[in-house]
Amino acid sequence: MASTKSALNLLITGGAGFIGSNLTQALQEKFPDARLTVIDDFRSGNFKNLAGYRGDFVAQNLATLDWRQQFGDERFDAIFHLASITDTTLHDQFVQVRDNVESFRRLLNFARPTKTRIIYASSASIYGAATEASVETNGAAPANIYSFSKAIMDNIARRAAAESPDWVIVGLRYFNVYGPREAHKGMPASMIYHLAQQMKSGQRPRIFKHGEQKRDFVYVKDAVQGSIYALEAQASGIYNLGSGEARSFSELVDILNREIGTNLRPDYIDNPHAHYQNFTQADLTNARSALGYEPRFSLEEGVRDYMQWLYPEK
């Protein structure tokens, strides 16, 4: 990290998106004197997520951005790279991989001469089908093209870090993140958001038969906290950011019923996805030791906080 004598100069790609905007707002609060710059092309972001934002904004597509032309010799203390095509239902392999991988490559090429700290979003989806807690050393088994693009980003990051031991590059494998500022995503928004909307309008929550699927649901405030901890990481690495717990869809419906004040039984539907992660859970051993990360929100606490944000009239 740069010395605290001068204000931090931080850049956030994808800063109008779900996790990106929560991170940007948290950075602004934690470092009120920091110089913040967000880059986003609004494909999966919304300006409303940045209400009250006091920094600069660059509207650019990262797959074609000329970093040198845009920023010249400006030096950043860290670059948070959260921009990507996040719609896992976009199955155009060329578009998905070119955008996600080439955007990352361009960013690394810009940061390499100055060894600017990079903190980027990887994904728990690269673990594929799992039956127990995933450890970072597990091999990648991407089941869709989005996950494949993230696995390639991890490969590139590892190679760059190995070639420059004094350059800190931190990858964060976010698990199933939910929370404020995700509604603009539409279908790719978390199932917690979609179920809450259904139940709030009196509809039975639609979940896959028979609700025994388990996910590591991590509240966005925890994901953001872990991301900010990466500013202090001593060395390069890739780390899981989750809650560390696998909770069933049925449990989630019970929690939502309690928080929304409904009593709706699930409407079970067939799972149409051939490659679906029926189980996700983060092993947090490495994130704890390298980042000092400790999730603060259980699913119950996270859903409660989120529902108060989503439906403030309660």
Stockholm file with secondary structure:
# STOCKHOLM 1.0

chainA/1-314         MASTKSALNLLITGGAGFIGSNLTQALQEKFPDARLTVIDDFRSGNFKNLAGYRGDFVAQNLATLDWRQQFGDERFDAIFHLASITDTTLHDQFVQVRDNVESFRRLLNFARPTKTRIIYASSASIYGAATEASVETNGAAPANIYSFSKAIMDNIARRAAAESPDWVIVGLRYFNVYGPREAHKGMPASMIYHLAQQMKSGQRPRIFKHGEQKRDFVYVKDAVQGSIYALEAQASGIYNLGSGEARSFSELVDILNREIGTNLRPDYIDNPHAHYQNFTQADLTNARSALGYEPRFSLEEGVRDYMQWLYPEK
#=GR chainA/1-314 SS CCCTTSCCEEEEETTTSHHHHHHHHHHHHHCTTCEEEEEECSSSCCGGGGTTCCSEEEECCTTTCCHHHHHTTCCCSEEEECCSCCCTTCCCHHHHHHHHHHHHHHHHHHHTTTTCEEEEEEEGGGGCSCSSCBCTTSCCCCCSHHHHHHHHHHHHHHHHHHHCTTSCEEEEEECEEECSSCGGGCTTSCHHHHHHHHHHTTCCCEEETTSCCEECEEEHHHHHHHHHHGGGCSSCEEEEESCSCCEEHHHHHHHHHHHHTCCCCCEEECCCCSSCCSBCCBCCHHHHHHHCCCCCCCHHHHHHHHHHHHCTTC
#=GC SS_cons         CCCTTSCCEEEEETTTSHHHHHHHHHHHHHCTTCEEEEEECSSSCCGGGGTTCCSEEEECCTTTCCHHHHHTTCCCSEEEECCSCCCTTCCCHHHHHHHHHHHHHHHHHHHTTTTCEEEEEEEGGGGCSCSSCBCTTSCCCCCSHHHHHHHHHHHHHHHHHHHCTTSCEEEEEECEEECSSCGGGCTTSCHHHHHHHHHHTTCCCEEETTSCCEECEEEHHHHHHHHHHGGGCSSCEEEEESCSCCEEHHHHHHHHHHHHTCCCCCEEECCCCSSCCSBCCBCCHHHHHHHCCCCCCCHHHHHHHHHHHHCTTC
//
